[in-house]
Amino acid sequence: MAPGTAASASASAGSTAGLPDLNQLFEISRQLTSHIVAPGTMPQLERGLDQIDLQTRKLSAKSSRGGDLFTSTSSPAPFPRTQFSSQGLGTPNMAGPGLGAQRAASPVGGHFSTPGGPLAGSSAVGAPGQIDARTAYLLANRGFDADKVTATLALINSSAPVAVPDASDGLFDTDVDGHLKVEHENIVVSAIEESRRQTLKDCNERFERTLHRDWEKTKKRIFEELGQHQQISGSKSFQPSPFKQSRIASSTATAGGLMSTQSNDLGKISMQMMAKSKSYAQVVELFNHRRLESKSFDLLGALYDVSMRLDRGDLIQTQVMKSWRLLQYMFVDPSFVTSGSVVKVPLLAHAHEYRALEQDGGSSDDAVKFRKRVLAGSRRFFEENYLEYIQQIVSQNRVHVGGVPSLDTIIDAFIDLRFKKHGNWIRQLGLELYNNKAYWAHLYYLLRCGSRTEALQYAQSLSTELKGSDSRFVVYFREYIQNGRLSPAIRSEILDDWNSRIRQTHSSDSANTPKGDPFKAAVYKIVGRCEMSIKSIKSNEVAPSVEDYLWLQLCLIQEDVRPEDSLQDRYTLRDMSRNMLRFGPAHFTQNGRHPHIYFIVLMLCGEFERAVAHLATIGSGGGERPFIVEAVHLAIALASMGVLRIPESPQFADVGMDLLITRTLDGPAAPGGGLGTFEIAYLHFAGLVHSYIRPFYQTDPLIAIHYISTIGIFGAELGMNDANIGDDDISMGEVGGSRAQNERHFGAGGLLPLRASREYTKVTHAHLRELLLESGMSPKLVGEAPVAEADDRDTGGLGVRTPGAMEKLASLVHINGGRIEFVRRIIRPAAEDADRRGKLVDAVQLFDLAMEYDEVVGILSRQLSEAITSRRAPDASATLGLAIGLPAVSSSERSTTEAPQALEVFDHYERRPAVLKRVSIPRWQTAHLLAKLYRFTIEYDAGRFETALDLLRSTGLLPLDAAVASTLSAEVAVPTALATVATRWAESSSRWDALVARCLPQIFLLAMATLRGLYGQLKAGAAASMTSGVPGVAAKQKQFEELRVLARVVVLCAGSIQYRIPSDVLSRLNRLEVEMST
């Protein structure tokens, strides 16, 4: 080694002798956070290589954003700036002289301040990427493997992307509290922002839904109030029924079933609507008259007759029309229905049984009895219609059946038409024959037509043929016809026959060809209720239409459920209803083409409320509702019999805008344990009737009264303590007992609690009052006011009042207290309502009908006061124009009709002392004063100032007497005297009525304008006198002075109550007074 080199090495070694090793550096680094965290209070965080690498990348990213890694803006850099080449950290690209510069460097704080750093090699000694030998020697003395470190550093890619620093980068690595605080704040801010966005989104969505729902309800209500007077343009044809029908039914002119349809022109419905409504209204009117006489009435028969008269051959209307006959089969003795006899069903005759459907789970004897009634009527209805269909088919095909054919002959002819081709039986059907007769088909059709006795006789006549496997069938059939169902032993036998022989032989193969007689399987299934898991008949020849399917359901129903019956065998009317509701209208109506089918289905199931609601809403989405008339009258008919369930609250606000309200109730215990549930529906009857009669309010209010009276069917008489609106309390003394006991009392034949029935009465009264105010107050509606002379001693001078149609029907809406109660419940509340609405003419007429003359005078006084205060204030130019003969000021701003009518009424009352006795003295005095003030305004507008001033003086409202004016003008101390007069007047003004006090500003202006007008006329006359030389100028000057004094009195009186007078009025008065001084 050269001496210079050795010396240099010795110097370098000496210079590094005091440098710390890596362990010491590690210990020193631990003390860097001693000023933040005391040693030993918090465990140290040991970072791995991955963490160190991540922090290095973060520092590199900071360096790229803020300048060099070792550069600070506040202090000089501890190292000189170095620019590294692309070779890596170990190959610096230096611009200095090389080794000479390194030798000049000195150690500073244990770090090398050489331009290349401690690991930098010299460009003059070794190749790039190699470490200088002396550097390696120095590091090796300290135990540092320079080659290995160089290789590791070479693997670092400084150009690789680094993670973006987060908000916690400024925190110390060991500041856990700060880190948690920042994270907590970030979470809170994020949660608040997310909550804000979600709240805004939910608010917008809810607003849109609410707006859409409110608009739909409003639109619906508007259409209902307008009577749905939109007509459907063009025609809409109904396609054939979607339900399968027989060949005969499809080939004949008529479809041959209740549900079948043909084309129908809806455009004609709107033209027939008015005539149809009037025809049905006549029936409702007759029904109400019978109710007044406490007599029963055949409402169903009368409605059916009307529908028959209105039938124009439209098949859909005809099928809907048959709903009246269906109700007759349900609630009238079938023998009377078929014979055409008139049967009068008492009002609310079935209410008790119908209410039992929702009590005790609908399992009481009354509930079962009612469902049996509906079941028997529905089945009888189908059977009678099918018999008519068979007779029609035989008649249309002109089959020879003799002069007076028997039922067996007609059925044989019908079977031949259906199942014979060219005189031969269709063998593919598999019909069993006896004497060339399809006896199983004959037996089935006898059952289908409801001829059960004939069917038993026919089965007994086949006893010789029914041998072998079917020998026991006559026994089965006899017990079924006689008892309506089989005993457990007999049913067990027929089920064995079904399972062993009939079910297999009557299943269809791949070619859909039955292996046995399908009618035999149908009869066995009906008689024995076989295989109840399948409640249909597979053969299209036996049950080709929906009527056949529904009739089969009715035949399989058994309301008398035995304890030993299995769950599969239990099938009641409620179960059938649940199945039909699950199908829904879309299953039957085929996209709305046959809306009447689902209506009939609901009627058969006893779902009367749903049936009416469905019928009422048919076509509601496209304009006019074609069946709304039938729906309303069907609801009235059901209500009259007590078989319509309605909500306890009749208000739309309580039940919503929908016609139908549903509620789920607990049913009887299920066989497997637990309670079953069932859903019942309530029809908003009051809302339905009210929406229907709104168009009649203007056109025919008498009809509207009769329909409103039908709502009273569900009402009850109000107690003496019951208010008209909003008072729900029931007097304990009226019914007796505690409140809990009173809740058990029912009105409306037991359909509703007494409290709810009284609510319906209140709503009925409210509709009547609404009708009064919107109908124009026809005398036929409300009656006529008493007409008599003042000396009529028999009536106290009041005369005899003629009752109107509404009062005559008062007992139907539970007003039984005569005229006094009618006035208290209807007339007076309607008058008060009209008064609140500002319909003063109607209010006056109603109060006059109620002989509340004091209220009439009060309303007319308000009219006069309003007429005086609402007129346009006069100005000087107007009075000047009157003075010179120009037209008077227009009074268009003042009422030209109501106020003069008030004067006429006052004059009429003044001529009848008996009426004045019913008016309070202060109110009559106020009215009398206002009448004079109004006449004063009329005279002023006409330019008759002297007459106007005389009328104003006669009221005594202002101290404007001529004597006062003369006295004051003659006195020397005129200002003092005028002030005294004004003070006394101000003291007396506090006693006036408020109606008079509100007129004072206008009266002050008119009084001053009147004086100004007289002054102008007098001034014009004085100028003419001076020109012509006529004497009397001194007298005119005295008149001038008196008018000025009166004007000053008006100004001072107004000033004495200046806090009750607008400031602009005072300024106008002063201006007019100044004009009179010239």
Secondary structure, DSSP 8 states (H G I E B T S, - for coil): --HHHHHHHHHHHHHTTT---HHHHHHHHHGGGTTTS-TTSS------HHHHHHHHHHHHHHHHHHS-TT--SSS--SS----B-TT-TTSB---S-SHHHHHH---BTTB---TT-TT---TTTS-TT---HHHHHHHHHTT--HHHHHHHHHT--TTS------TTTTS-TT-HHHHHHHHHHHHHHHHHHHHHHHHHHHHHHHHHHHHHHHHHHHHHHHHHHTT------S-------SS---HHHHHSSS--SSS------THHHHHHHHHHHHHHHHHHHHHHHHHHTT--B-HHHHHHHHHHHH--S-HHHHHHHTHHHHHHHHHS-HHHHHHT----B-TTTTHHHHHGGGSGGG-SHHHHHHHHHHHHHHHHHHHHHHHHHHHHHHHHTT----SS--HHHHHHHHHHHHHEETTEE-GGG---EETTEEHHHHHHHHHHTT-HHHHHHHHHHTTTTS-GGGTTHHHHHHHHHHHSS--HHHHHHHHHHIIIIIHHHTSB-TT--BSS-HHHHHHHHHHHT--TT--S---TTT--SHHHHHHHHHHH--SS--TT--TTT---HHHHHHHHHHH-HHHHHTTTT-HHHHHHHHHHTT-HHHHHHHHHHTTGGGSS-TTHHHHHHHHHHHHHHT-----S---HHHH-S-SEEEEEEEEEE-TTSSEEEEEEEEE-HHHHHHHHHTTHHHH-HHHHHHHHHHHGGG-----TT--SSS-----HHHH-S-HHHHHT-EEGGGTEEHHHHHHHHHHHHHHHHHHHHHTT--HHHH-EEEE--TT-TTTTTS-EEE--HHHHTGGGGT--SHHHHHIIIIIHHHHHHHHHHT-HHHHHHHHHHTT-HHHHHHHHHHHHHHHHHTS----HHHHHHHHTT------TTS-SSHHHHHHHHHHHHHT-HHHHTTS-HHHHHHHHHHHHHHHHHHHHHTT-HHHHHHHHHHHTSS---HHHHHHHHH-S-HHHHHHHHHHHHHHHHTTS-HHHHTTHHHHHHHHHHHHHHHHHHHHHHHHHHHHHT-S-HHHHHHHHHHHHHHHHHHHHHHHHTGGGS-HHHHHHHHHHHHHHT-
